[in-house]
Amino acid sequence: MTGQTTVRTAVRVHGRSAQRRALRAMLDALPTHGGRLLLAGEPGLGRTTLLQWAARSFRAGPVLHLGPRPDVNAHLTAGQLLDTLRAAAVAAPVLVCVDDAHRWDAPARTALARAARRLSTAGRVGLLLTVASDRAVGPEFARLPVVHLDPLAPARAAALLDDVTDGAAAPAVREQLLAEAEGNPALLVALVRRLSPAELRGHRSLPSPLADAGALAEAAGGVPTGPSDQARDLLLTVAAAGEASDGSDADAGLVRDALRRLRPAPGPGPGPGLGPGPGLGLGAGPGPGLGLGLGPGLGPDLGPGPGPGLGLGLGIDADPDAEPLPEQLVLAGDRLRFRSPLVRRTVHATAAADRRRAVHRALAEALDGGGHRLTALLHRSWSLGGTAPAPASADRLAATAADGAVPASHRLRATAYARAAELTADGARRAERYTAAAEQALLAGRPERARPLLAAARDRAAPDAVRGRAELLRGVTELRDGPVGDAHQSLLLAASLLAADDPAEAATAALAAADAAWAAGDLPACLATLAPEPPLRAEHPSHGPAAAAPGPAARTAAAVVHDHRVGMRALLEGRLDRAGAPLGQVVRRGRTGDRPETLLRSAAAALLLGDVDAARSGGARALAAARQLGSDALVPQALEYLAYAELRAGRHPQARTHAEEGLRTALRAGQRNTAAHHRAVLALAASIEEEPDAVARHVTAALDTARRHGLAQAATLAQWAAARADLGRGRPFDAADRLGLLVLPGPGRGHFAVWRLAVPCFVEAAVLAGRDEDARRVLTDFADWAAFGADPQAAAQLARCHALLANAEHADALYRRALDRHDEAGGDFERARTALLYGKWLRRRRRPREARGRLGAALAGFERCGAGVWAAQARDELRALGAAPRDPGTGAGTPARLGRLTPQQLRIARQVAEGATNREVALTLAVSTRTVDYHLRKVFAALGVRSRLELARMVGQAERAEEAQAAQDARGAGHQEKTGAQP
């Protein structure tokens, strides 16, 4: 290194919008009443930064900072502290900030917590405390409202990195820094500070490991330790076990066995063993040992031992004198984990090298013969220490990771391949193993880990096949979470590199490149990428037929790629006669396949053909297969196809359900592009409901990603959703303006495969806005689309569009034809829209009886599919006819609306309507406040309310309606008793 990088202070707080809203709410309320809030988060997440932000933001009065002072706090009572705070708030509201309250001594913490709980009656005092969550939060703070800090999202962490480096980090360095920091701001800054300017700009190799002991200890606020040698060994063993774990926890039985091997019994004399004397003896002797709670000091011979140990609570009758579990750990069932991932990494990195190797060796010995071959090999490789070449160990690791019969997750295989690469001397083989590690990381839904591995795989001396495989993975990563134009070029390069040695993989790369061009809305590039390919070859050109003869699964996968490519090109060229056979073959193969990739292609082909039932079936099978294989990266895509299929079928509630889950999984897997598609589906689903805020939120988020990454398809869907929301709420001029940009000819026309879907909305909006000529301009293209047969609703929609533009003599028959076509295609929403427009037309032609029937059918259809905003239009039309439709916003309709809620949501809604706070509801129902928050958001969305006041009003209306109905029923029952009438 040639010096450290000077890290400038971040000019703003990155992320934390939810936490800042909670802080702002407390600060804004201080002029009228007191408040208290507890900020909790692991070291390095920015508790102090948020505390300082709150102090700077408070303008209504003074800010007091309290710190631990043993000479004063030890004798401070809650009453004295409360009196002091009340006195300070006489003239103006006061904000009291207490950073790291967990560091106060016990009496002072108790006094502080009691004062905090009584602040609601103490006047205009706000108390803001922070505590570290790398240990159990003290019971004295348990009843305070808590705001939790989580690691920064990748985009926020990237913004922070750019802020503190002025954007100077090279792209590859940037990816590695973000992956190593894992969303911890303090660790990210410590890593940047460790690098020299040349390293930061990519001119010199990065140090290895990047997150060393010093950087981790700096972020963690010091080196975590335990109260005894036994506790420290326990911490290190759990930390080391976590290096090869799928999660952040470790099997307590494995830890016990490893500790037993770490310090074997030296014999009958005293010493640090399993016999008499202090040590890790699991309580097997008269001295203190590390008793894992299996009974009163059960040692390896299962004999009783009276000495106290370090009790882990793994059984019953644990030794009451056992040393408590270190505060950094928590035991859940038979699993041990660190409360803080950063502390776990720090414990492992800061341990003495020989002790760390000994722990890994002990873990490997404990795992040998237990069916955990890959994990045992990993620990044995780490017991070697360092990254010096170890060919034999590297080969064993790579071979075991490649063995599909060995039970292991994608994440564990990625770790094994990466370790094998570190121990490999040959450059080409090392690049191949880093590439395999990146592939497994992608399948595990960890693109932030895959990118640095792909960067490490870059080796110009590697064969074209290895470089092509790495480029293919890089392109797929960008396709899911980056500019799709870059993904397109990477995938084309991959196809060219793979063409000679692996034509099947080259075809896969080319089809993926077409997917990237499709997402970008680049029709010429899509057609060029789908150009005719050479015939499928059955043998490998370099190694002969015996070495390369593919198995049935490989042949099926290659055939699927070939047929999908041929059919997709024919479809884009408008030759449906040539597209149907190959795409239909892809769909049929999906009915018997079990690989998620093949099933995803089947679902995509079905969508291209307009076979929504086959698309739903293929998507559901792909989802099940991806989940069964633990392929977290493929789950969001399967849910995307499912959501699109439900949307095309007019089943908006089901589309919304799949898209909500898809959005969560996409964000967890770091797939922002896939998340943008799910947000677009959610916007379309919300556009028919009474949720304008939800539409705006999803549209904004989808367009934000779409514009930065060139996602024309997602952008078109999102803009269509915004326009449909305008149309549903009676704003046809706004809707026509939005949709005109998407569907009318010109450079700004929407995605080539999507804009036609928005034509019926545009025609309706344009006619209402007096733009009949614009509406007629797009009907020719839409008629061709309807004749194409890829959209089951298009024929009915075309008849509806013609009816809107026809004169009175022909409109009646066209509306009836449209309704007949809807009966053939199915789908409540589109049929109800046609019935609504027909009913409006009949009412204006003074045909009230017919109009009432059509409008009633429209209202029923809208209510059945949850299209609240369109149902309101139908009710308005019925009222204009003198009818009295039930309104779900008031009266008897409100109970039905509350019926959308689950029993738990209904209980929460009723308590909130009675004025209970979220914490009070949580205490009453014995759930967490986070659970209440989650359900309350669902309640607001389901009922279309924006505030607690609106919710209280709606619940009150429902209760009054129920009482009125009960009274009416009682009167009816009394009438029956008097008259003898039968019900």
N, C-alpha and C positions, 0 to 999 in steps of 0.2 A: 504494500500500500504506500501511497505517496502523500498521505494526509487525509483528513476527514472532510466531508462535505459540510459546509455551514448551512444549517437548516433554519430558514426563517420562520417566524411564528405565523401560524395560519391566520389569515385575515378574517375568517368567519367560522362559525360552528357548522360543520358539515353533517347533514342528516339531522337526526334527533327531533324531527318536526313534532312527533306525537308527544315526546317528553317536554318540549318547549311549550306546547299548547297547555299541558297540565300545569306547568310552572306559571305560565301567563294567566291562567284562570285563577290561581291562588293569589297572585300579585294584584290582579284587577279587583279582587274581592276585599282586599285588606282595608280600604277606607271605611268599610261598613262592619266587617266582622273578622275575627281571627281565623287562622288556618295553619295547617301543618302538613308536611310532606316529607317522605323519606325517599332519597335517591339511592338505589342499590345497583351495584354492578361489579364485575370482576376488575382486578387492577388493570389500569391502562385504558379503560373504556371512556374516560372523560367525565367522571363524577365532579371533579374539581372544576373543570372547564364549564360545565353546566351551572354549577354553583356560582361561579364568577359571572357568567352570563346573566343569571337572575339578579345578582347584586347590581350589575351595571344597568339592567333594565328597570329596576325599581326607582321611581321618581317621586313617589308620594310622601316619602319621609326618610329618616336615617336608616342606615344598614349597620347592624352590629355583628361582629364576628367573634364567636366564642371558641376558645381552644382549651385543651386539657391543662389545668394547673393543679397539680396534686396538693399544693399547700392550701388551695381555696376550695376546690371541688369536692374534696373528700368529706367535708362537713356541711356541704350545701344541701338544703332540703328543697323539696319540690315547692313548698309554700314560699320560701325565700326567693327562689328563682322566679316564681310566678309574680310575686310582688315587684321584683326588680323589673321584669318585662312590662308589667302594667304601668309602672311609674314612667318607664321610658316612652310609652305610647300615649301619654296624656296629651301632648301637644300635637302629635302627628302619628300616623301609622308607622310601625317599625317592622323591618325585616331582620330576623335573626338567623345567621348562617353558621352552621356547625359542620365543619368538614371532618371526615373520618371519625365519626362519633363512636365507632367501635373501639377506638384507642383510649377512650376515657376509662377511668377505673370504675369498678362495679357500682359503688355508692353514687358516684356522679352520674353514671348512665341511668340509674334508677330515678334519681331526682329529675334528670332531663326528660326522661320518658313520661313521668307522671305530670310534669308541667306541660308537656306537649299535648297530652290527652285532655287537659283541662283548658286548653287555649280557646276552644270554641266559645267559652263564656268569659274569656279574659279581655275581650275588647279587640282592638285593632293591632294585633301582633301576629306576624307570620313566622313560623319556625320551619326552616329548611335544613334537613340533616342529610348527610351522606354516610353510607357504610359500605364496606367491601363485602362482596358476596362470595369471596373465595373461602369463607368460613361461615358457620351458621350464624344467622342474624340473632342477636341477643333476644331473649324472651321479653325483655322490657320494651323492645321496639315492635313487638309482633302485632300490636293492635293499631299501629299507625298506617295511614294510607301510603302505599308504596308505588313508586314509579321505577320500573326496571330498565336498565340499559343493556342492550344486546349489541353484538358486534355490528359494525357498519356494513351495510349492503355493498356489494362490489362496486357499483357506480359511485357511491358516496366515498368509499375508500380511495377510489381512483381520483376523484376530485380533490380530496385532501392531499394525495401524493403530488398532484400537479400544482397545488397551492404552495406546498412547502418546498418544492424544487423548481418552481417557475417553469414547469414542463420540460425540464432538462433531461429527464430519464429516458434512455433508449427504450424502444418498445419491448424488446426481450427482457431487459432489466426491470422494466415496469411490471411486466407480468410476474416475474419471480418475486419481486418485492411484495406485490399484492397477495400472491399465494402464500408466502411465508408469514405475512402479518395476520392472515385469517380475520380481517376486519377489526383488529385491535389498533386503535390510533397511536397509542404510545409505542407499541412495538414497531409499527410502520415508521414512525419518526426515528426510533433508535436504529433501525436497519439503515435508513438513509444516512444518518449521522455516521454510521460505521464505514460507509463507502468513501473512497476518494472520488474527486471529480471525474477522473478518467474511467473509473469503474462504473460510475453512475451513467456516463454517456456511452458505455459499451465498448470503450477503447481497450480495456483490460478485462481479464477474466474476473468473475466475482469470487470472493473468498468462499471456501467450503468448510463447514456449513455456513450458509448465509446468516441464519439466526443462531448465533453462537451463544455461549453461556453469558457473556457480558451484555449483549443486547437483550436477551430474555430477562436477566436479572434487573436490568435498568427499567424495562417495562413493568415488571412485576413488583417493583419497589423494594428489591432486595432478594436475597436467597432464602427461599422457604426452608424451614427446618422443623424438627420435631423435638420434644422434650427429652428424648433419650436415644441411645444408639439403636435400640429395638424399633422405636417409632421411625427413626430416620431410614432404617433398612426397609421397613414396611412402606414408607412413602416412595422410596426408590423402586421397590419391586412392583408396586401398583403402576407407577409411571412407566417403567420398562415394559410391563405387560400391555399397557395401552398403546405402545408403538406398533404392535401387530394385532390390534383389535379393530373390529369394524366400527365401534363406537368409542365413547370416552370412558368405558368401564372395563373392569377385568373380573374374571371368575375368582371368587374368594377362595375356592378350593385350590385352584392353581397357585394363587399367591401363598397359601399355607404350605403347599408342597415345595414351592421354590424356596421359601424361607427356611424350611427344614433342611434343604440341601445346601443352602448358602453357608450355614455354620454347623456342620455335622458335629455330633457329640465326640469330644476328645477322649472320653473315658470316665472313670468314676470320680476323678478329682474335680475340684472347682474350676470353673472357667466358663467362657462364653459358649456353651453348647446346650445339648438337650438334657444334660444331667443336672446335678446340683449346681447351684450358683446362678447368678444372673445371666441371662442370654436369651436366645431365640428358641427356647426349649418347649414352646407350646404347653408350658405348665407341667412338664414331665419330671418333676423333681422338687426338692424342698425349697429351692431358690426361686426368685422371680423369673418368669419366662414370658414368651409371647403367646399367651393363651388365646386361641382364636374362637373362644366361646363355644367349644364343643362339649362343654361340661366343666367341672371344677378341676381344670388343669389336666386335660387328656393329652398325653404325648404320643409319639409315633407308635409306641407299643400299646396304646389305648389304656395304659394304667393310670390311676389317679395320682395327682401330684398336688400338694397343698399350696404351692407357691403362687403368688399373684402373677398375672401375665397381662398382655395387652389385648383386652377383650374386644372381639369383633362382632359379637352377637350372632354367630352363625348357628347357634343351637339353643339349648335350654340349660338352665342352671349354671349360667356363666359365673365365673369367680367374681364375687362382689369386690374383691380387692384388686382386680385387674386394672392395669393402666388404661384410661379411656382411649378411644379411637382418636388419632390426631385430628385436629379441627379442620384440616384441609380435606379430609375424606368424609364420604357418606356411604353407608351400607344400605342397599335396597335389595331385600331378599338375599340371594346368594351372589350379588354383584357389588363390587367396590368401585367407586369412582371418585375422582377429584371434583370438588365443587367448581373449580376454575380450570379450563383447558390450558390457559397460559401458565398457571402454577404447575400443572403436570409437566409441561414441556420444560419449565425452568428447573424443576427438581431433577429431571433426567439429564439435562444439559450441564448443570453445575456440579453434578456428582463427580467424585474422583474417578478417573478413567479406569483404573484397575477394579474399583468397586462396581462400576457400571458393567464392565465386562463380566465380572463374577455373577452379577444378578442375571444377566442375559444367559449365561451358561447354566445357571440353576433353573431358569425357566425352560430352557431347551431340554434339560434332563427330566424335568417334571412333565413335559409334553411328550417325550419319546414313548412310542408304543400306545399312545392314547387316541389315535385317529386324527391327530392334528399335525400331519406331516409337514405341511407348508409352513405353519406357524413355528414349529420346532426348528426347521431349517433356517428361518429368518432369525430367530434368536441366536442360533449357533453362529450365523454369519456375523451378527453384531458382537458376539463375544470375541471375534477376532480383532475388533477395533480398527478404526481408520478406514481408508479406501484403497489401501495397497492391493494390487492385483492378487486374486485368489482364484485361479481358473477352475479348480475342482469344485469349490463351493458355489461359484457363479453358475457353472453348468448344472449342478444339482438343483439350485434354486429355479433357474429358467425352465428346466425340464419339468419340474413339479408344478410350476405355475401354468405351464402349457397343457398339463394333463387334465382333461375335462372330468376324469373319474375322481379326481381329488376334490373333496368338498371344500370350497372356498368362495368367498364373495369376490366381486369385481374389484373392490377396494383393496382387499388383501392381495390379490394377484398383481395389482398395480404396484403395491409396495414391494412385492417379491421381485418383479421384473426390474424395478428401479434399483434395488439393492444389487441384483445380479449385474446390471449394467455398471454400477460403481466398481464392482470387483473384476470387471472384464478389461483386459489389456488391448485386445484387437479392436481397432476403431470401427470397422464395419459391423462386427458383431455387437459392439457396445451400442451403436446407433440403432441396430435392429431391436435390441432389448429395451432401449428407451422408448422406441416407437410402440412396442408391445405394451409397455407400462402406460403410455399415453392413451392407447386404445381402451385399456381396462379402466383407466380413470374416467374416460368419457362415458363408458357404459355405466359406471357407478354414479354418473351425474355430477362429476367434479371437473368441469372444464378449466377452472382456475388452477387445478393441479396438472391437467393435461398440457396446457400451454408451455410451462417451463420444461416439461419433459420433452416436448417436441423441439423446443429450442436446444436442449442438450443433445438431441438426436441429429442435429445438423452436422454432417460430415461429408465433405465433397468426395472423399475417397470411398464412400459407401456405394454399393451397386445401385443401379437405377431402380431396381425393384424395391429396395429398402427406402430410398429417397422418395419414390412414388407413393409408397404406403404412408410415409410420414406426411407427405403433401396432401394425400387424401384425407387423413385425419384432421389436418389443419383446416382444410376447406370445409369439412363437416362441422368443425367447431365454429368457424365463422358463419356458416349458414344458420346455425342456431343462436348465435350470440355475437354478431358482428356485421359489418357492411357486407351485404350479399353480393355486391360487385366484386369485392376482394375474394369472397368465397368462390365465385364463378371462375375467376382466373386461377386460383389455387387448384381447383378441381380439374380444370382443363390441363394444367401442368401435370397433375397426378396421372391423368389418363394417358398423356404422351409418354411419361416415364415408365408406366406399367405395361404399355402396349406390347412390347416384345416378349417379356418374361411371364406376364400374367394377364392375358387378354380378358379373362372374366372380371378381374378386379378393375381393369381399365374401363370395361363397359359400365361397371358400377359407378366409377368416378365420373364418367361422362353423363350418366343419368342423373347423378347428384348435381352436376354442373347445370343440367337443364332445369332441375328443381330450383337452383339459385336464380337462373334467368327468369323462371316463372315467378318467383317471389318478387323479383325486381320489376316485373311487368315488361320485360324486354323480349318482345315476340321474335324479332329477327335473330337475336342471340339464341333464343330457345330453339328455333327451327334449325339454326346452324349446328347447334350442339347435338341435336337429334338426327343428324344426317345419317344416311344408311351406313351400317357397320359391316365389317366382314362377317362371313358365316361363323357360327360357333365352332370352335375346334375342340376335339375330344382329348387331345393330348398336349402336353407341355412341350414347347418347341425346343427347350434347352435340355431337358432331362429325359425325354422319351416317354412313350406311353406307359411303361411299367411304373415309372416313378410318379407320374402326374395324373394318372387316371382318376378323375374325380368321383366321389361317392354319390349316392342318390340325392342327398341333401344339397350338395354343391351343384349337381346338374339341374335340380329344380330351381335353385336360386338363380343360376345363370339364365335359364329359360324364362323365368319371371322378368328379369331385367331386360332381356331381349324383346319379349312380347310387349312389355310396358313401353319400351322405347319406340317400337314400331307403331303401336296403337296411338300413342300420344302425338307423334308427328302427324299421322294421318288425320287425327282429330283437329289439330291446329291448322291443317291445310284445308279443312272443310270436307274431307272425304270420309263421311261416316260409314260408308259401305266397306271401306278398308280398315276402319278403326274398330268396328264392333267385334270382329273375330279375335284379334290378339288381346284386346283389353278384356273381353269376355273370358278368354283362357286364363288370364291373370286372376280374375275374380273366382273362377272355378278352382284354381289351385289353392286359393285361400281357404276353401271349405274343408280341405284335408290337411293343410300345413300346420305346423306347430312352432315355426320360428317367427318371432315378432317382426323381423324385417320383411319376410314374405307376406305376412298378414297385413302389414301396413301398406305394402304395394297393392294388395288386393282391395283394401278399403279405398285407396286413392283411385284405382281404376274404376271402381263402382261409382264413385262420385263423378268421375269424368263422363261416365255413361248415363248418369242420372238415376241409377238404381240405388235409391236411398236405403232400401231394406238390406241389400247386400253390403252397402257401406257401413250400416250400423252393425251388422253381424261381423264383418271383417274387423271393424274398429274394436268391438267388444272382445273378440278373440285375441287380437293383438295386445290389448290392454292386459288380459289375463295372462298371456304368455310372457309379456315383459315383467309383470309383477312376479310371476313364478320363478323367472330366471334372475330376479334382482337387477334387471336392466333399468335403473332409474332414469337414464337418459331418454329411453323410448316411451316411457309412460306419458309425458306431456303431449307427444305427437299422436299417440293413440287416442287420447282424450280430445285432441284437436279434431281429428277425423270424426269421432263420435259426435262432437258438438256441431260440426258442419252438417253431418247427415241429419241430425234432429232439426236443425235450422231449416234445411232444404225441405224437410217433410212438414214444416209448420208447427213443430212441437217445441215451442219456445221455452217452456219451463224445463223440459228435459235438456235442451241445449244449454240453458243457463246452469243447471246442475253440473253437467260435464265440464263446462268452461270454468266454473268456479274452482273445481278440483284441479283442472288443468293449469289454471293460473298459479295456484299454490305450488304444484309440483314443478312447473317451469321455473318459477322464481327460486325454489330450493335447488334446482339443478343448474342454475346460472344460465338459463336460456331466455334471454330478453326478447329475442325475435319471436319465439314460440309464445311467450307471454303476451306480446303485442297482438298476436292473432286471437288468443283467448280473450283479451280485453275487447277486441272488435266484436267478437261473438256476444260477449256480455252487454256491450252497448246496443247491439241489435235486439237482444232479448229485452233489455230494459226500455227500449224505444216504444214498445207497445204497452208498457205498464205506466203507472202513475209515478215515475221516478226520474224526473228531469235531471236532478242532481247526479244520479247514478250514471245516466247517459253521458252527461258532460264530463264526469270524472273518468270514465273508461275511454271516451273518445280522446280526451286530452292526453292520457297516458299512452294510448295506442299510437297516436300521431307523433308524440315525442320520440318514441323509438323508431317508428316508421320513417320519419324524415331523416333521422341521423344514420339509419342503416339501409335506406333505400328500399323499404318494404312497400311496394306499390299495392300489392293485394290487400295487406292489412289497412293501409291508408284509405283505399277505396271503400272497404267495408265500414270503417269507422265513420267516414264522411256520409255514407249512405245512412248509417244509424242516426247521425245528428239530424239529417234532413227528414227521416221518417218520424223522428220525435216531433219536429216542427209541424209536419203534416197532421199528426195525430192530435196535436194541441191546437189545431185550427189556425196555423200560420202558413198558408199555402205559398205566399209570396217568398218568404224566407226559404221554404223547402224547394221551390222551383229554382231559386237562385243557386242554392247549394248543388242540387242535382243536375242543373244545366251544365255546370263545369265538368261533371262526371260522364254524362251520356251524350252530349252534343259533339259533333265532329270538331276536332281541333287538337292542338298539342297538349292540352291539359286533360284530355279524356282519361277516364279511369282505367283500371287494370283490364287488359284485353279479354280476360275470362270472367270478369265480375261485373263490368258496367251494365251489361244487358239485364242482369238481375234487378237493377234499380230502375229500369225503364218504366214499369207499371206505376211506381211511385211518382216518377217525374211526370208522366202523362196526366195523372190525377191532379198533381199540384199545378201543372201548367194550365190545364183547363180551368181550374178554379181561379188561377191568376190571370186569365184572359190571354194566354199564350198558345192558342190552338195550333198555330203554324209550327211552332217549335215542337209541339207534341207530335204532329204528323211527320216531322222530319225523321224521327227515330223509329217509327212504326215499321218501316220496311225491313230494317235490320232486325227488329225484334220478331217480325214474322218469320224471317229465316231461322232465327234462334228457336222459335217454337216448333218449326218444322224439323229442326235438327233432332229433337226428342231427348235432349240431355236434361231437361227440366220438366218434371211432371206437372208443374203448375202453369207452365208458360202458355199452353193452349187456352186455358180458362182466362188467364190474365190478358191475353191478346184480345179475346172477345170482349172483355170488360173495357179495354182501352178503346176499341172501336165503338162500343156503346156510348162512352163518354163523349166521343167526337161526332157521333151520328145525329141526324135530325130526329125529330120525334117519331117520324113514320117508321124508322128502322131500329131505334134504340131499344124498344121493348123486346123485340125478338133477340137482339144481341145480348141483352142482360140475361134472358132466359137460357140462351145457349151457353153463356158463361157459367151459370149455375149448374147446368147439366154437366159441363166439363169438370167443374169442381167435385161433383158427386162421383165422377170416375176417378179423379186424382186423389181425393181425400184432403184432409187438412182444414181444421176449424177456422184458422185465422183468415186465410185468403178467401174462403167461402163467405165468412161473415163480412169481410170488406166489400165484396161484390153485393151481398144482400143489403148492406147499409147504403151503398150508392144507388142501388135500384130503389130502395125504399124512399130515399130523398127525391129521386126523380119522380116516383109515383105521387108523393105528397105534393110536389110542385105542379103536377098535372091534375090535381084535385081528384085523386083516386084514393081516398083515405083508408077504405077497408083493406084494399090490397097493400097499401103502404104499411098499415099497422102490422100485417102478417109478416112482411119482409123485414121490417125493423125489429119486430119481436124475435125473429129467427137470428138476426144479426146480434142483438143483445145477448141472447143465449149462447151463441158461438163465442163471442168475445169473453163473456164471463167464464165459459168453460176452459178457455186457454189462458186466462189471466190477463187479457188485454184491457186493462182498466181504463186507459185514456181513450181508447176507441169505444169502449162500452159507454163512456160518458157522452160521446157524440150520439150514439143510438138512443140514449135516454132523452137527450135534448130534442131529438126529432119526434120521439113518441109523445113528449110533453106538448110539442107544437100541435100534435093531433088531438090533444085533450086526454091522452092516456096518462096513467099515474104509475110509472115503473118504479120498482124497488130501487132505492139508492143505497149502495154499500157504505156511503159516507155518513149516513144518518139513519135513525129509526131502525126498522126491522132488518135492514141490510147489514148493519154493523156487526151483530153477532155472527153472521155468516163470514164476514171479513175476519173477525177474530178467530174463526174456525180454521184459518190458514196456519195458525200458530201451533207449535207442538205443546204438549202439556206443560213442559218446563218453561217454555217461552211465555205461555199464558200466565203462569204463576208469577213470573218476574214482571210481566207487564202490569198485572193488577197491583203488585206491591209498589212499583214505581209510580203508578197512577195515584196511589195513596200518599205519596210524598217521601217514600223511603229512599235513602241514598244507596248507591251500588254496594257499599260495604255493609250496610244494614241488611240488604237483601241477601248478600252472601252469608252473613251470620245466620239469618233465619233459615236458609235452605241448606246450610252446611256445605257450601261450595266456595270456590275461590272467587275473588273479585274479578279476576281475568275471565273466568267462566261467565260471570254476570255480564261483563262488558261484551263478550262475544255474542251471547244470546240477545242482548239488548240491541246490538247493531242489526241482527237478523230481524228482530221485531220491528225496528224502524223501517227497514227495507220492505218487509212483507206488508206493512200497513200503510206505507207511503207517508209517514209523518217525519217531521224534522226536529221536533223538540219534545221534551217531557210534557210540556203544557198541552200540545196537540195530542199526545198519547193519552193523557189524563182525560181530555175532553172526549176522545173516541171511546175509551173504556167506560166512562160515565154514560155516554149515549147507549152503549151496548147493554149496560146493566138496567137502564131505564126501559129499554126496549124489551128486555127479557121479563122485567116486572110487568110491563103492560101486556105482554103476551100471556104471562101466567094468569093475570087477572081476567083476561078475555077467555082463556081456557076454563077458568073456574066458573065464570058466568055461563059458559056453554054447558059445563057439566051440571050446574044447577038447573038450567033450562031443561036438560034431558031428564033430570029426576022429576021435575014438575009435570012434564008433558008425556014422559014415557017414550020419547023419541030414541031411536037406535042410532048409534054413531055410524 
